Amino acid sequence: MTGGEGDDPKAAFVTLLWTASGQPANKRITLVDGKPTKRAHGDRGTYYGQVVRADDPDALAAVLREAGDRPDALLSLGYVPAMAPQAGEERGQRFRIISRAEAARRLGLAATAPTDQIDAAFAAEPRIISGDPVVTRTRGFWRFGGWMLFDRDPSPEMPDDIRHAVADDAAWLATMERVAPGISAAGRVRLRSSTGRVRWNGEPLPASGRHEYIRLDRRNAVGTVALGLQIAAVLAGLSWRKAARSTATGEVVSTTMQPVWDPAVFSPERLVFVGAPDITGAGLTLDPPLVEAFSGAAYAVAAVPEHDDTARAEASARAGAIFGKRRTSPSGTAADDAGEAYSGPVLTAADLTLDTVIAFQRHGKMTVRAAIKRGLADERAQVPEEFRSSTSFNAMWWRNRDGSPVLWDRGARVRHVLADGRREAWDPIEPHYPAPTSTIPEAIAALDQGTNQFFDDAVRSSKARREWKARLAEIEEAHEVGSRERRAALRDGRRAMVAAHGADWRAPGRRAVAQAAAGIGKSTLVAACITTRQADLGNVGFLTDSTKNAEAIAAKIPGAVVVRGRGKPDPNRTDGAAMCLRPVAAERVAQAGLPVGQMLCNDGNGKFCPFFSECGWQEQKRRNLSGEITVFVGSHNYGTHHGPMPALDAVVIDENCVKPLIGHIDSALTGCCRPRRRAIAVEISAQPWATATPWRRSATPCATLLVP
C-alpha cells in the first residue's frame, strides 16, 4: 500500500481531516450571559483523512476554503507517505486516524502499555481495519508535507513593537525579512482567524490572529528552518519573554522566549483547526473563510541563516535558554525526514519541590517524593496548575543519571527541576536487593544446594505428571466418558497419586530466590544439573540473551540444540540465508501482532508458503517436535512468544531478561508453558533462599529458574 507520489521531493502535501463521528471539531462560539464566548471542542479521537497534493499557494488555498466550510474538518501540514495520491491524482485514498489508546485496545494491549510497545505492535504501515487503512497520529506514520505554518496571534502581554509586528501584515513580513531574507517573495497563503468570520448582530467579532503558510523547497526541512529562524529572531531582538502564570495565584512562575510567531506548531502530526466554527445563539452568523493566496516560488531553505557555536551561545545567553545544534544541513536529510531535526530553546526552572503534586497519565496524582519512591521514569504527566493551566498529558517526567527528577513541559518548553539541586534534596531510594553478607565459599555452597534442590523438585514434578498422564490414558481407554466406572477409576487414581507423591502432587509450583553473584559460575552449574538429570526432567528450555551465549550453553549439555528465530542465519546453508526465506515479511506480520505460522507458513486449509519444504525454520520445528530432543536453548523472546518447541517442563532464564518481557502480561514467569499444570518455580538472583511463594493458580507455570 504505497502512494504513487509520496517519494517525489518536488511535491508538497497536506492532509484534510474530518471527524469520524461527524461532530464539530473546531472552536465553539455560544452566547453566555448575552455575550459571545468561545471555547475548544477538544480532540475527537478518531478522524478520516485524505492526503491532498498542494504544490502551490492556489492549491493550498482551495483546501483551506474547503475545510473552512465544514465544522467537522481540520488540517494537518504533515502527510502519511503510504497514503499519498497516485501519479496524476490530486487526492489519495481515504484512511482513518485513531489514537494510540484506541490502537492499544484493538491490539489487545492494556491502555497503560508503554507507547513504544504499542507503536511497534501496530507497525509503521497502515493496517486494514473494517475495510479502511488505519494509522495512528504519531510520528512513526507522519512526515512533513512541505508547508510551514507561522501562527501569528498578538496579545496584550507583548511589548508594543512586537505586538505591532505580529498584528500588522506588512510589518510582520518586513520583520520576517530580517530573520529569513527573501521570505516575503515566497509562495504563501494567509488565513485569517476563524473568530473574525463570526458576526453578532451583523458586526464581526474582534479577531487579529493570522496563519501564514510558507512553501519550502525542501519538504522535510521544517525542523531545521524552525531552529535557524528562532536563533536569528533572538539575535535580531525580535523575541519577547512570555510569562506562564499560576492559575491559583496569578503569579508568574516561569517565562519563555517567544519570537514573532508561535514556535509550538512545528510537528507533522499536529492538528490545525481551520474548519468552520460551531456557532449557537441568536444573532450569530458566519462569513466565508478569509483566505488569500500569494504566488511565488518555494522558499529556499539554503537562505536560512547558519549559526556557529558563538552565535548560538550568544542567543542562548540572551534568551536565558539553551539552543541545540542543527542535526541536519539546510538541504534536508533523513533526520529531517524522521522529524527529529528540531531543537528549540529550553528554559530550566528550579521550581519543583518534593511536595509538588503531579498528575501522571498511568498512575494518577502523587507528589514528587512519592513518584521518586515508586521509581517512576519516562512517564507522561500533566503540568501542575501552579506552573500553568493545562488539561493535557503533554509533559514528560524522567530521572537524571544522579536520580534527580525532571518535569519537561513540552508546550512551554520549560524544564522544571528541584529547587535544591543537591542529592540531599530528595529522599534516597533504598536498594531493593541489599548486598550479600556471606563469603564466596558460602555463596557457592548455597548456590549449589539451592540449584540442585530446584532440579530435584523439577524431576519429581515431571515424574508425577508423566505417571498421571499414563494412568489417565489407561482410564480413558477402559471406561466411557461420563460413566460411573470412569469416575470411580479417577478417584482411585488420584488416591494412588497422593500415596506415591504426597497430597500436593497437583499444587501450583513454588518460587524461591537464591544468592548468586555475577561470575560465580551459575550458568555452568545449571548446565551440569540439567545434564545429570536429563533423562528424568522432561523438556527443558534454556533462554539467554544472545545466539553466541546460546551456542556456548548448548555445547555444555549433551544433546541440546539451539533454537533460532526466523531472521537468524541458517547454520546449515552456505549462502547466508536466514532460517525463514521470507524474514522481512515474517517480521512485519509479527510486529502487527498476527500469527506468523498461520499467516505465512500454513493457513491450516491446505495453503502453504512456496518455500515451506526448504525452510530452515520449519525443518528446525520438525526436528524439535520429533521427541528425540529434550533440551532447547534459545532467545529470551521465547519467554513471551511460542517457539518451535514442545511444551516445556522446566525453563531456565539466563542473564538480564527484563527488556524482552516488558509490556507482556504472560511470560515464562507467569505461563509460557500453560499446558503444564504441575509446576515448580525457583528464581536465582542476589538474594538468599527465601520462603516459598505460590504462583497464581491461573498462571501455573512450568518449573522456572532465573539466572541473572
MARTOR-944866 format. One line per 10 residues: number of its first residue (from 1); their letters; for each residue y, z, x of C-alpha. Coordinates in nm, 3 decimals, m for minus. Example, Ala and Ser with C-alpha at 12.3 -4.5 7.8 and 13.67 -1.06 7.14 Angstrom:
2
1) AS) m0.450:0.780:1.230 | m0.106:0.714:1.367
***
This chain:
708
1) MTGGEGDDPK) 0.000:0.000:0.000 | 0.294:m0.122:0.205 | 0.629:m0.271:0.117 | 0.694:m0.620:0.248 | 1.037:m0.545:0.399 | 1.008:m0.177:0.489 | 0.999:m0.257:0.861 | 1.289:m0.509:0.859 | 1.555:m0.345:1.080 | 1.833:m0.555:0.925
11) AAFVTLLWTA) 1.760:m0.446:0.569 | 1.918:m0.144:0.402 | 1.755:0.054:0.123 | 1.838:0.326:m0.125 | 1.616:0.485:m0.387 | 1.711:0.501:m0.754 | 1.551:0.805:m0.917 | 1.528:0.933:m1.271 | 1.374:1.247:m1.417 | 1.014:1.211:m1.533
21) SGQPANKRIT) 1.094:1.418:m1.842 | 1.399:1.211:m1.936 | 1.615:1.525:m1.922 | 1.965:1.509:m1.775 | 1.977:1.578:m1.403 | 2.346:1.575:m1.318 | 2.628:1.819:m1.385 | 2.664:1.957:m1.736 | 3.009:1.991:m1.891 | 3.047:2.202:m2.204
31) LVDGKPTKRA) 3.320:2.397:m2.380 | 3.323:2.768:m2.301 | 3.590:2.975:m2.477 | 3.750:2.648:m2.578 | 3.779:2.511:m2.224 | 3.566:2.253:m2.035 | 3.325:2.423:m1.793 | 3.084:2.253:m1.556 | 2.757:2.371:m1.405 | 2.449:2.215:m1.248
41) HGDRGTYYGQ) 2.130:2.138:m1.437 | 1.915:2.223:m1.133 | 1.620:2.048:m0.976 | 1.395:1.890:m1.240 | 1.098:1.890:m1.001 | 0.932:1.558:m1.086 | 1.102:1.220:m1.075 | 1.026:0.849:m1.089 | 1.180:0.622:m0.830 | 1.225:0.265:m0.711
51) VVRADDPDAL) 1.333:0.157:m0.366 | 1.622:m0.090:m0.401 | 1.739:m0.329:m0.133 | 2.113:m0.275:m0.076 | 2.218:m0.479:0.225 | 2.590:m0.498:0.140 | 2.855:m0.296:m0.047 | 2.826:m0.503:m0.367 | 2.452:m0.433:m0.389 | 2.500:m0.058:m0.343
61) AAVLREAGDR) 2.791:m0.055:m0.590 | 2.564:m0.217:m0.852 | 2.305:0.057:m0.806 | 2.572:0.328:m0.834 | 2.705:0.174:m1.157 | 2.353:0.156:m1.299 | 2.287:0.520:m1.214 | 2.632:0.619:m1.338 | 2.546:0.507:m1.691 | 2.239:0.736:m1.708
71) PDALLSLGYV) 2.245:1.116:m1.733 | 1.885:1.128:m1.603 | 1.948:0.916:m1.291 | 2.010:1.018:m0.930 | 2.019:0.851:m0.591 | 1.863:0.908:m0.251 | 2.001:0.737:0.057 | 1.653:0.753:0.203 | 1.351:0.546:0.109 | 0.973:0.550:0.132
81) PAMAPQAGEE) 0.873:0.256:0.358 | 0.539:0.209:0.182 | 0.725:0.155:m0.146 | 0.992:m0.087:m0.015 | 1.025:m0.416:m0.206 | 0.820:m0.719:m0.109 | 0.990:m1.014:0.062 | 1.221:m1.192:m0.181 | 1.233:m0.898:m0.422 | 1.520:m0.658:m0.480
91) RGQRFRIISR) 1.314:m0.363:m0.602 | 0.984:m0.209:m0.508 | 0.710:m0.070:m0.726 | 0.782:0.234:m0.940 | 0.646:0.555:m0.790 | 0.652:0.926:m0.869 | 0.804:1.209:m0.664 | 0.662:1.559:m0.704 | 0.746:1.891:m0.545 | 0.542:2.043:m0.265
101) AEAARRLGLA) 0.431:2.319:m0.505 | 0.300:2.059:m0.751 | 0.122:1.882:m0.465 | m0.049:2.210:m0.374 | m0.160:2.258:m0.734 | m0.309:1.909:m0.754 | m0.488:1.961:m0.422 | m0.639:2.288:m0.544 | m0.440:2.488:m0.288 | m0.260:2.813:m0.353
111) ATAPTDQIDA) 0.110:2.785:m0.429 | 0.166:3.014:m0.129 | m0.031:2.791:0.109 | 0.154:2.705:0.434 | 0.375:2.400:0.396 | 0.211:2.229:0.695 | m0.128:2.262:0.530 | m0.001:2.115:0.201 | 0.166:1.822:0.379 | m0.141:1.749:0.592
121) AFAAEPRIIS) m0.375:1.765:0.292 | m0.150:1.538:0.085 | m0.135:1.292:0.379 | 0.154:1.063:0.478 | 0.071:0.774:0.246 | 0.136:0.764:m0.130 | m0.157:0.888:m0.339 | m0.254:0.724:m0.667 | m0.241:0.980:m0.947 | m0.272:0.868:m1.312
131) GDPVVTRTRG) m0.206:0.510:m1.207 | 0.118:0.575:m1.016 | 0.176:0.602:m0.641 | 0.289:0.961:m0.578 | 0.481:1.112:m0.284 | 0.645:1.445:m0.215 | 1.015:1.490:m0.142 | 0.954:1.585:0.220 | 1.049:1.417:0.547 | 0.692:1.305:0.605
141) FWRFGGWMLF) 0.749:1.030:0.347 | 1.122:0.954:0.359 | 1.328:0.761:0.614 | 1.698:0.688:0.642 | 1.790:0.375:0.449 | 2.097:0.255:0.641 | 2.378:0.402:0.429 | 2.563:0.713:0.543 | 2.735:0.940:0.291 | 3.063:1.116:0.368
151) DRDPSPEMPD) 3.128:1.371:0.096 | 3.500:1.444:0.054 | 3.582:1.748:m0.155 | 3.925:1.907:m0.099 | 3.952:2.280:m0.164 | 4.238:2.531:m0.172 | 4.090:2.711:0.131 | 4.157:2.412:0.358 | 4.461:2.400:0.584 | 4.731:2.178:0.433
161) DIRHAVADDA) 4.689:1.894:0.681 | 4.309:1.890:0.642 | 4.330:1.908:0.261 | 4.575:1.615:0.256 | 4.347:1.408:0.481 | 4.045:1.482:0.262 | 4.221:1.420:m0.071 | 4.414:1.101:0.012 | 4.212:0.780:0.057 | 4.441:0.614:0.311
171) AWLATMERVA) 4.491:0.939:0.505 | 4.116:1.000:0.519 | 4.046:0.655:0.662 | 4.324:0.695:0.918 | 4.180:1.035:1.014 | 3.829:0.891:1.047 | 3.961:0.620:1.282 | 4.040:0.899:1.529 | 3.674:1.006:1.544 | 3.498:0.676:1.461
181) PGISAAGRVR) 3.706:0.380:1.577 | 3.661:0.074:1.354 | 3.511:0.260:1.059 | 3.788:0.157:0.817 | 3.689:m0.209:0.859 | 3.319:m0.145:0.795 | 3.148:m0.234:0.470 | 3.172:0.067:0.242 | 3.157:0.188:m0.116 | 3.373:0.459:m0.273
191) LRSSTGRVRW) 3.250:0.660:m0.571 | 3.497:0.893:m0.734 | 3.391:1.229:m0.873 | 3.200:1.209:m1.199 | 3.406:1.501:m1.328 | 3.706:1.268:m1.330 | 3.519:1.040:m1.571 | 3.521:1.310:m1.836 | 3.815:1.323:m2.080 | 3.905:1.613:m2.301
201) NGEPLPASGR) 4.118:1.519:m2.595 | 4.199:1.191:m2.418 | 4.309:1.342:m2.087 | 4.087:1.317:m1.773 | 3.962:1.642:m1.624 | 4.115:1.721:m1.285 | 3.893:1.596:m1.002 | 3.969:1.484:m0.647 | 3.627:1.455:m0.482 | 3.501:1.127:m0.334
211) HEYIRLDRRN) 3.180:0.987:m0.195 | 3.231:0.737:0.086 | 2.919:0.532:0.165 | 2.930:0.355:0.504 | 2.677:0.089:0.605 | 2.536:0.136:0.958 | 2.398:m0.145:1.174 | 2.107:0.080:1.275 | 1.927:0.209:0.969 | 1.764:0.508:1.138
221) AVGTVALGLQ) 2.061:0.634:1.340 | 2.225:0.850:1.073 | 2.140:1.174:1.253 | 2.276:1.055:1.585 | 2.600:0.933:1.428 | 2.647:1.262:1.240 | 2.629:1.470:1.558 | 2.861:1.244:1.758 | 3.125:1.243:1.484 | 3.115:1.619:1.437
231) IAAVLAGLSW) 3.180:1.679:1.806 | 3.461:1.421:1.801 | 3.618:1.588:1.494 | 3.625:1.928:1.667 | 3.775:1.783:1.986 | 4.037:1.594:1.782 | 4.140:1.907:1.590 | 4.006:1.766:1.262 | 3.786:2.061:1.169 | 3.855:2.389:0.992
241) RKAARSTATG) 3.683:2.724:0.954 | 3.513:2.751:0.617 | 3.461:3.112:0.507 | 3.143:3.246:0.348 | 3.222:3.540:0.121 | 3.010:3.820:m0.018 | 2.960:3.780:m0.391 | 2.957:4.158:m0.420 | 3.278:4.246:m0.235 | 3.456:3.914:m0.181
251) EVVSTTMQPV) 3.487:3.989:0.189 | 3.443:3.714:0.448 | 3.104:3.767:0.615 | 3.095:3.454:0.832 | 3.272:3.125:0.899 | 3.152:2.779:0.994 | 3.334:2.480:1.136 | 3.374:2.203:0.880 | 3.501:1.851:0.959 | 3.685:1.631:0.705
261) WDPAVFSPER) 3.354:1.571:0.527 | 3.059:1.785:0.420 | 2.805:1.780:0.709 | 2.521:1.918:0.493 | 2.427:1.586:0.327 | 2.258:1.403:0.614 | 1.894:1.419:0.509 | 1.693:1.118:0.391 | 1.512:1.301:0.110 | 1.826:1.469:m0.028
271) LVFVGAPDIT) 1.916:1.407:m0.393 | 2.265:1.266:m0.456 | 2.393:1.340:m0.805 | 2.564:1.015:m0.904 | 2.448:0.988:m1.267 | 2.647:1.037:m1.584 | 2.750:1.394:m1.660 | 2.582:1.559:m1.958 | 2.873:1.641:m2.192 | 2.863:1.855:m2.504
281) GAGLTLDPPL) 3.164:1.963:m2.705 | 3.432:1.842:m2.941 | 3.689:1.620:m2.774 | 3.479:1.543:m2.464 | 3.429:1.173:m2.386 | 3.305:0.980:m2.081 | 3.461:0.687:m1.895 | 3.259:0.426:m1.699 | 3.163:0.503:m1.335 | 3.454:0.478:m1.089
291) VEAFSGAAYA) 3.300:0.260:m0.815 | 3.487:0.048:m0.556 | 3.320:m0.187:m0.306 | 3.495:m0.285:0.019 | 3.348:m0.580:0.203 | 3.293:m0.569:0.576 | 3.030:m0.572:0.847 | 2.795:m0.284:0.906 | 2.948:m0.015:1.127 | 2.829:m0.044:1.487
301) VAAVPEHDDT) 2.651:0.275:1.589 | 2.736:0.195:1.952 | 3.103:0.267:1.866 | 3.026:0.634:1.804 | 3.176:0.832:2.094 | 2.940:0.959:2.363 | 2.994:1.317:2.481 | 2.887:1.463:2.812 | 2.797:1.825:2.880 | 3.160:1.917:2.948
311) ARAEASARAG) 3.282:1.774:2.617 | 3.003:1.939:2.424 | 3.077:2.272:2.591 | 3.445:2.241:2.501 | 3.359:2.154:2.140 | 3.122:2.449:2.119 | 3.390:2.683:2.253 | 3.646:2.560:2.001 | 3.401:2.577:1.710 | 3.251:2.911:1.807
321) AIFGKRRTSP) 2.918:2.739:1.759 | 2.659:2.551:1.958 | 2.634:2.172:1.962 | 2.297:2.037:2.069 | 2.237:1.724:2.272 | 2.160:1.394:2.110 | 1.788:1.344:2.103 | 1.828:0.967:2.094 | 2.057:0.696:2.220 | 2.304:0.542:1.972
331) SGTAADDAGE) 2.076:0.238:1.940 | 1.831:0.447:1.741 | 1.473:0.519:1.841 | 1.152:0.657:1.699 | 1.301:1.007:1.698 | 1.576:0.884:1.467 | 1.312:0.722:1.251 | 1.140:1.056:1.214 | 1.467:1.211:1.101 | 1.481:1.451:1.395
341) AYSGPVLTAA) 1.791:1.335:1.581 | 2.050:1.553:1.408 | 2.158:1.878:1.571 | 2.485:2.011:1.436 | 2.694:2.319:1.516 | 2.537:2.662:1.474 | 2.718:2.993:1.430 | 2.544:3.315:1.529 | 2.647:3.612:1.313 | 2.532:3.961:1.419
351) DLTLDTVIAF) 2.536:4.099:1.065 | 2.172:4.178:0.983 | 2.065:4.540:0.956 | 1.719:4.692:0.921 | 1.809:4.777:0.561 | 1.928:4.428:0.462 | 1.723:4.314:0.163 | 1.589:3.957:0.183 | 1.402:3.769:m0.091 | 1.104:3.582:0.057
361) QRHGKMTVRA) 0.954:3.291:m0.132 | 0.596:3.409:m0.087 | 0.634:3.784:m0.053 | 0.921:3.887:m0.279 | 1.208:4.115:m0.182 | 1.186:4.356:0.109 | 1.406:4.500:0.380 | 1.424:4.357:0.730 | 1.243:4.669:0.851 | 0.954:4.609:0.607
371) AIKRGLADER) 0.934:4.240:0.697 | 0.905:4.328:1.065 | 0.632:4.583:0.999 | 0.437:4.330:0.790 | 0.461:4.079:1.072 | 0.627:3.806:0.863 | 0.709:3.493:1.063 | 0.818:3.139:0.971 | 0.889:3.219:0.607 | 1.121:3.056:0.354
381) AQVPEEFRSS) 1.378:3.300:0.223 | 1.698:3.333:0.022 | 2.031:3.409:0.185 | 2.126:3.769:0.090 | 2.404:3.798:m0.164 | 2.630:3.985:0.076 | 2.636:3.679:0.305 | 2.691:3.409:0.045 | 2.586:3.316:m0.307 | 2.262:3.117:m0.304
391) TSFNAMWWRN) 1.978:3.078:m0.555 | 1.750:2.854:m0.345 | 1.496:2.941:m0.076 | 1.678:2.727:0.178 | 1.686:2.983:0.458 | 1.419:3.040:0.722 | 1.306:3.372:0.867 | 1.140:3.390:1.206 | 1.092:3.621:1.503 | 1.215:3.554:1.855
401) RDGSPVLWDR) 0.986:3.600:2.153 | 1.115:3.952:2.203 | 1.031:4.034:1.840 | 1.389:4.035:1.710 | 1.432:3.880:1.363 | 1.643:3.576:1.276 | 1.752:3.451:0.933 | 1.865:3.088:0.955 | 2.095:2.978:0.673 | 2.045:2.603:0.676
411) GARVRHVLAD) 2.318:2.530:0.422 | 2.596:2.715:0.605 | 2.435:2.657:0.948 | 2.459:3.027:1.033 | 2.201:3.217:1.237 | 2.200:3.581:1.121 | 2.069:3.832:1.376 | 2.061:4.211:1.401 | 2.394:4.378:1.463 | 2.240:4.561:1.759
421) GRREAWDPIE) 2.058:4.305:1.973 | 1.869:4.561:2.182 | 1.494:4.604:2.139 | 1.555:4.963:2.021 | 1.737:4.825:1.718 | 1.416:4.757:1.528 | 1.102:4.958:1.483 | 0.836:4.865:1.738 | 0.511:4.726:1.598 | 0.216:4.944:1.681
431) PHYPAPTSTI) m0.072:4.748:1.839 | m0.338:4.661:1.582 | m0.610:4.690:1.847 | m0.543:4.979:2.087 | m0.659:4.927:2.443 | m1.019:5.046:2.501 | m1.069:5.367:2.696 | m1.426:5.306:2.814 | m1.522:5.195:3.165 | m1.651:4.843:3.231
441) PEAIAALDQG) m2.017:4.955:3.264 | m1.985:5.149:2.936 | m1.828:4.845:2.766 | m2.108:4.618:2.890 | m2.372:4.863:2.770 | m2.207:4.891:2.425 | m2.177:4.514:2.401 | m2.541:4.466:2.495 | m2.663:4.725:2.248 | m2.442:4.602:1.960
451) TNQFFDDAVR) m2.518:4.233:2.011 | m2.893:4.286:2.032 | m2.880:4.507:1.724 | m2.696:4.233:1.538 | m2.960:3.971:1.615 | m3.243:4.214:1.540 | m3.090:4.273:1.196 | m3.044:3.899:1.150 | m3.413:3.840:1.231 | m3.521:4.100:0.975
461) SSKARREWKA) m3.292:3.945:0.716 | m3.424:3.596:0.789 | m3.787:3.711:0.767 | m3.722:3.880:0.432 | m3.563:3.563:0.296 | m3.849:3.344:0.410 | m4.109:3.583:0.270 | m3.934:3.598:m0.067 | m3.899:3.222:m0.072 | m4.274:3.184:m0.018
471) RLAEIEEAHE) m4.354:3.443:m0.288 | m4.117:3.271:m0.530 | m4.281:2.934:m0.467 | m4.623:3.080:m0.546 | m4.493:3.240:m0.867 | m4.326:2.917:m0.979 | m4.645:2.723:m0.922 | m4.868:2.974:m1.105 | m4.656:3.057:m1.409 | m4.440:2.867:m1.656
481) VGSRERRAAL) m4.067:2.930:m1.658 | m3.978:3.193:m1.919 | m4.332:3.320:m1.963 | m4.421:3.691:m1.980 | m4.661:3.648:m1.690 | m4.387:3.497:m1.471 | m4.153:3.788:m1.539 | m4.428:4.036:m1.455 | m4.509:3.850:m1.131 | m4.139:3.852:m1.033
491) RDGRRAMVAA) m4.122:4.229:m1.089 | m4.434:4.282:m0.879 | m4.294:4.056:m0.607 | m3.967:4.249:m0.589 | m4.157:4.579:m0.566 | m4.358:4.437:m0.277 | m4.034:4.327:m0.101 | m3.889:4.676:m0.141 | m4.204:4.829:0.004 | m4.202:4.591:0.301
501) HGADWRAPGR) m3.829:4.566:0.379 | m3.655:4.854:0.205 | m3.452:4.888:m0.110 | m3.157:4.697:0.037 | m3.351:4.377:0.114 | m3.116:4.176:m0.109 | m2.798:4.374:m0.044 | m2.486:4.192:0.079 | m2.453:4.184:0.455 | m2.253:4.427:0.665
511) RAVAQAAAGI) m1.972:4.384:0.914 | m1.939:4.570:1.238 | m1.696:4.542:1.528 | m1.794:4.567:1.892 | m1.581:4.615:2.202 | m1.581:4.302:2.413 | m1.309:4.249:2.674 | m1.231:3.898:2.799 | m1.457:3.781:3.083 | m1.724:4.044:3.024
521) GKSTLVAACI) m1.993:3.786:2.951 | m2.002:3.780:2.571 | m2.095:3.413:2.527 | m2.372:3.428:2.788 | m2.519:3.741:2.629 | m2.511:3.585:2.281 | m2.681:3.269:2.408 | m2.956:3.481:2.565 | m3.006:3.679:2.242 | m3.042:3.358:2.044
531) TTRQADLGNV) m3.287:3.214:2.295 | m3.523:3.516:2.287 | m3.526:3.525:1.904 | m3.501:3.155:1.830 | m3.841:3.132:1.658 | m3.752:3.405:1.407 | m3.378:3.362:1.348 | m3.390:3.053:1.130 | m3.096:2.813:1.154 | m2.814:2.925:1.382
541) GFLTDSTKNA) m2.464:2.777:1.411 | m2.256:2.846:1.722 | m1.890:2.747:1.663 | m1.647:2.720:1.952 | m1.307:2.573:2.036 | m1.388:2.254:2.230 | m1.658:1.997:2.290 | m1.668:2.100:2.656 | m1.748:2.460:2.562 | m1.999:2.343:2.302
551) EAIAAKIPGA) m2.187:2.140:2.564 | m2.187:2.439:2.802 | m2.327:2.671:2.534 | m2.591:2.422:2.421 | m2.710:2.391:2.781 | m2.786:2.767:2.783 | m3.004:2.758:2.469 | m3.327:2.553:2.483 | m3.344:2.300:2.201 | m2.981:2.346:2.092
561) VVVRGRGKPD) m2.778:2.037:2.003 | m2.403:1.971:1.999 | m2.270:1.873:1.656 | m1.995:1.612:1.697 | m1.728:1.517:1.447 | m1.683:1.164:1.318 | m1.394:1.095:1.552 | m1.562:1.225:1.870 | m1.711:0.977:2.124 | m2.076:0.894:2.066
571) PNRTDGAAMC) m2.267:1.002:2.382 | m2.541:0.750:2.304 | m2.308:0.450:2.325 | m2.167:0.291:2.637 | m1.871:0.118:2.469 | m1.679:0.441:2.400 | m1.713:0.407:2.022 | m1.677:0.714:1.802 | m1.962:0.877:1.615 | m1.828:0.715:1.297
581) LRPVAAERVA) m1.744:0.347:1.331 | m1.458:0.386:1.082 | m1.296:0.702:1.224 | m0.938:0.631:1.110 | m1.044:0.574:0.750 | m1.262:0.885:0.761 | m0.974:1.096:0.891 | m0.737:0.976:0.618 | m0.992:1.046:0.346 | m1.048:1.395:0.488
591) QAGLPVGQML) m0.672:1.463:0.508 | m0.647:1.368:0.143 | m0.896:1.642:0.060 | m1.164:1.398:m0.058 | m1.535:1.399:0.036 | m1.581:1.155:0.324 | m1.955:1.112:0.267 | m1.915:1.011:m0.096 | m1.601:0.802:m0.046 | m1.706:0.609:0.267
601) CNDGNGKFCP) m2.071:0.660:0.359 | m2.288:0.671:0.047 | m2.145:0.699:m0.304 | m2.482:0.804:m0.449 | m2.506:0.491:m0.661 | m2.651:0.256:m0.403 | m2.327:0.159:m0.229 | m2.334:0.225:0.147 | m2.091:0.181:0.433 | m2.164:m0.151:0.612
611) FFSECGWQEQ) m2.215:0.045:0.937 | m2.441:0.309:0.780 | m2.758:0.211:0.967 | m2.591:0.204:1.310 | m2.362:0.503:1.257 | m2.399:0.771:1.524 | m2.282:1.041:1.285 | m2.547:0.950:1.026 | m2.814:0.944:1.296 | m2.700:1.289:1.405
621) KRRNLSGEIT) m2.722:1.413:1.045 | m3.078:1.278:1.002 | m3.183:1.449:1.325 | m3.022:1.781:1.236 | m3.179:1.792:0.889 | m3.527:1.699:1.012 | m3.629:2.064:1.055 | m3.705:2.014:1.424 | m3.377:2.172:1.540 | m3.260:2.522:1.459
631) VFVGSHNYGT) m2.958:2.584:1.686 | m2.639:2.385:1.630 | m2.328:2.414:1.848 | m2.004:2.266:1.715 | m1.636:2.298:1.633 | m1.457:2.586:1.463 | m1.377:2.339:1.186 | m1.734:2.374:1.062 | m1.636:2.721:0.955 | m1.434:2.566:0.671
641) HHGPMPALDA) m1.596:2.223:0.624 | m1.953:2.124:0.552 | m2.105:1.960:0.860 | m2.418:1.757:0.935 | m2.631:2.072:0.950 | m2.874:2.259:0.722 | m2.777:2.588:0.557 | m2.738:2.848:0.831 | m2.894:3.192:0.861 | m2.658:3.311:1.135
651) VVIDENCVKP) m2.321:3.196:1.264 | m2.155:3.281:1.595 | m1.781:3.212:1.623 | m1.670:3.194:1.985 | m1.312:3.208:2.120 | m0.995:3.220:1.906 | m1.078:3.076:1.565 | m0.758:3.169:1.378 | m0.584:2.830:1.369 | m0.867:2.625:1.209
661) LIGHIDSALT) m0.916:2.894:0.943 | m0.550:2.937:0.842 | m0.493:2.846:0.479 | m0.863:2.829:0.388 | m0.995:3.065:0.123 | m1.360:3.001:0.217 | m1.474:3.010:0.577 | m1.764:3.116:0.794 | m1.638:3.468:0.740 | m1.650:3.453:0.360
671) GCCRPRRRAI) m1.905:3.199:0.251 | m1.958:2.882:0.454 | m2.331:2.937:0.403 | m2.317:3.028:0.038 | m2.680:2.922:m0.037 | m2.799:3.219:0.174 | m2.774:3.528:m0.048 | m2.905:3.779:0.209 | m2.654:3.827:0.486 | m2.558:4.041:0.781
681) AVEISAQPWA) m2.214:4.004:0.937 | m2.102:4.150:1.267 | m1.770:4.094:1.443 | m1.723:4.141:1.813 | m1.367:4.197:1.933 | m1.172:4.450:2.139 | m1.286:4.748:1.929 | m1.572:4.998:1.941 | m1.857:4.952:1.697 | m1.727:5.065:1.360
691) TATPWRRSAT) m1.878:5.179:1.033 | m2.047:4.902:0.836 | m1.827:4.742:0.571 | m1.987:4.532:0.294 | m1.868:4.181:0.215 | m1.751:4.090:m0.131 | m2.064:4.010:m0.330 | m1.914:3.676:m0.437 | m1.894:3.565:m0.075 | m2.236:3.676:0.056
701) PCATLLVP) m2.204:3.501:0.394 | m2.481:3.447:0.639 | m2.501:3.670:0.946 | m2.172:3.616:1.129 | m2.078:3.720:1.481 | m1.720:3.688:1.613 | m1.686:3.649:1.991 | m1.309:3.624:2.056
***
